[in-house]
Amino acid sequence: MEAFDMTETVASTQETLDSIHHLAIAVQDVAASVRWYQDNFACRVAYQDATWALLKFANTSMALVIPAQHPPHIGIQVDDAARFGTLTTHRDGTRSVYVNDPDGNALEMMARDNPV
């Protein structure tokens, strides 16, 4: 097995992965899932509606999403999210664009100045 070469650097034209804002997982009932996470973990609700919620933990955030409304994904904050496409302003005030990696995994490229 070949060892990972830690000396490789990212080309100056590429975005560095500065921060993962949240992981979004699929749930069937947002309200029930929010209650379960609050009952079992130290977290607070940053945003919630009928189709998704954002929970804040000490070191990360997790979105609970209804898959028919929002794809399960990884939310990544980047300096220039608009380079991935046209940003959409969402109900919670965040601005982002969804893209897929080469294997079809959904990524939400988020503007760094988002309110939540």
Contacts in CASP RR format, 6 or more apart in sequence:
PFRMAT RR
TARGET T0000
AUTHOR 0000-0000-0000
METHOD contacts of the structure
MODEL  1
MEAFDMTETVASTQETLDSIHHLAIAVQDVAASVRWYQDNFACRVAYQDA
TWALLKFANTSMALVIPAQHPPHIGIQVDDAARFGTLTTHRDGTRSVYVN
DPDGNALEMMARDNPV
10 16 0 8 1.000
15 78 0 8 1.000
15 79 0 8 1.000
15 80 0 8 1.000
15 83 0 8 1.000
17 76 0 8 1.000
18 77 0 8 1.000
18 78 0 8 1.000
18 79 0 8 1.000
19 76 0 8 1.000
19 77 0 8 1.000
20 60 0 8 1.000
20 74 0 8 1.000
20 75 0 8 1.000
20 76 0 8 1.000
20 77 0 8 1.000
21 61 0 8 1.000
21 75 0 8 1.000
21 76 0 8 1.000
21 77 0 8 1.000
21 108 0 8 1.000
21 110 0 8 1.000
21 114 0 8 1.000
22 54 0 8 1.000
22 60 0 8 1.000
22 61 0 8 1.000
22 62 0 8 1.000
22 63 0 8 1.000
22 74 0 8 1.000
22 75 0 8 1.000
23 60 0 8 1.000
23 61 0 8 1.000
23 62 0 8 1.000
23 63 0 8 1.000
23 74 0 8 1.000
23 75 0 8 1.000
24 52 0 8 1.000
24 62 0 8 1.000
24 63 0 8 1.000
24 64 0 8 1.000
24 65 0 8 1.000
24 70 0 8 1.000
24 71 0 8 1.000
24 72 0 8 1.000
24 73 0 8 1.000
24 74 0 8 1.000
24 75 0 8 1.000
24 108 0 8 1.000
25 62 0 8 1.000
25 63 0 8 1.000
25 64 0 8 1.000
25 65 0 8 1.000
25 72 0 8 1.000
26 65 0 8 1.000
26 66 0 8 1.000
26 67 0 8 1.000
26 72 0 8 1.000
27 33 0 8 1.000
27 64 0 8 1.000
27 65 0 8 1.000
27 66 0 8 1.000
28 66 0 8 1.000
30 48 0 8 1.000
30 49 0 8 1.000
30 50 0 8 1.000
30 51 0 8 1.000
30 52 0 8 1.000
30 53 0 8 1.000
30 64 0 8 1.000
30 65 0 8 1.000
30 66 0 8 1.000
31 48 0 8 1.000
33 53 0 8 1.000
33 64 0 8 1.000
34 45 0 8 1.000
34 48 0 8 1.000
34 53 0 8 1.000
34 55 0 8 1.000
34 64 0 8 1.000
37 43 0 8 1.000
37 55 0 8 1.000
37 62 0 8 1.000
37 64 0 8 1.000
38 44 0 8 1.000
38 45 0 8 1.000
38 55 0 8 1.000
41 57 0 8 1.000
42 57 0 8 1.000
42 58 0 8 1.000
43 55 0 8 1.000
43 56 0 8 1.000
43 57 0 8 1.000
43 62 0 8 1.000
44 55 0 8 1.000
44 56 0 8 1.000
45 53 0 8 1.000
45 54 0 8 1.000
45 55 0 8 1.000
45 56 0 8 1.000
46 54 0 8 1.000
46 55 0 8 1.000
46 56 0 8 1.000
46 61 0 8 1.000
46 92 0 8 1.000
46 116 0 8 1.000
47 53 0 8 1.000
47 54 0 8 1.000
47 92 0 8 1.000
47 116 0 8 1.000
48 54 0 8 1.000
49 91 0 8 1.000
50 66 0 8 1.000
51 65 0 8 1.000
51 66 0 8 1.000
51 69 0 8 1.000
51 70 0 8 1.000
52 63 0 8 1.000
52 64 0 8 1.000
52 65 0 8 1.000
52 66 0 8 1.000
52 69 0 8 1.000
52 70 0 8 1.000
53 63 0 8 1.000
53 64 0 8 1.000
54 61 0 8 1.000
54 62 0 8 1.000
54 63 0 8 1.000
54 92 0 8 1.000
54 116 0 8 1.000
55 61 0 8 1.000
55 62 0 8 1.000
55 63 0 8 1.000
55 64 0 8 1.000
63 70 0 8 1.000
65 71 0 8 1.000
65 72 0 8 1.000
71 98 0 8 1.000
71 106 0 8 1.000
72 106 0 8 1.000
73 98 0 8 1.000
73 105 0 8 1.000
73 106 0 8 1.000
73 107 0 8 1.000
73 108 0 8 1.000
74 105 0 8 1.000
74 106 0 8 1.000
74 107 0 8 1.000
74 108 0 8 1.000
75 96 0 8 1.000
75 107 0 8 1.000
75 108 0 8 1.000
75 109 0 8 1.000
75 110 0 8 1.000
76 107 0 8 1.000
76 108 0 8 1.000
76 109 0 8 1.000
76 110 0 8 1.000
77 110 0 8 1.000
77 111 0 8 1.000
77 112 0 8 1.000
77 114 0 8 1.000
78 84 0 8 1.000
78 109 0 8 1.000
78 110 0 8 1.000
78 111 0 8 1.000
78 112 0 8 1.000
79 112 0 8 1.000
81 87 0 8 1.000
81 95 0 8 1.000
81 96 0 8 1.000
81 97 0 8 1.000
81 109 0 8 1.000
81 110 0 8 1.000
81 111 0 8 1.000
81 112 0 8 1.000
82 97 0 8 1.000
82 111 0 8 1.000
84 97 0 8 1.000
84 99 0 8 1.000
84 109 0 8 1.000
85 97 0 8 1.000
85 99 0 8 1.000
85 109 0 8 1.000
86 97 0 8 1.000
87 95 0 8 1.000
87 96 0 8 1.000
87 97 0 8 1.000
87 111 0 8 1.000
88 95 0 8 1.000
88 96 0 8 1.000
88 97 0 8 1.000
89 95 0 8 1.000
90 96 0 8 1.000
92 115 0 8 1.000
92 116 0 8 1.000
93 114 0 8 1.000
93 115 0 8 1.000
93 116 0 8 1.000
94 110 0 8 1.000
94 111 0 8 1.000
94 114 0 8 1.000
94 115 0 8 1.000
94 116 0 8 1.000
95 110 0 8 1.000
95 111 0 8 1.000
95 114 0 8 1.000
96 108 0 8 1.000
96 109 0 8 1.000
96 110 0 8 1.000
96 111 0 8 1.000
96 114 0 8 1.000
97 108 0 8 1.000
97 109 0 8 1.000
98 106 0 8 1.000
98 107 0 8 1.000
98 108 0 8 1.000
98 109 0 8 1.000
99 106 0 8 1.000
99 107 0 8 1.000
99 109 0 8 1.000
100 106 0 8 1.000
100 107 0 8 1.000
101 107 0 8 1.000
END
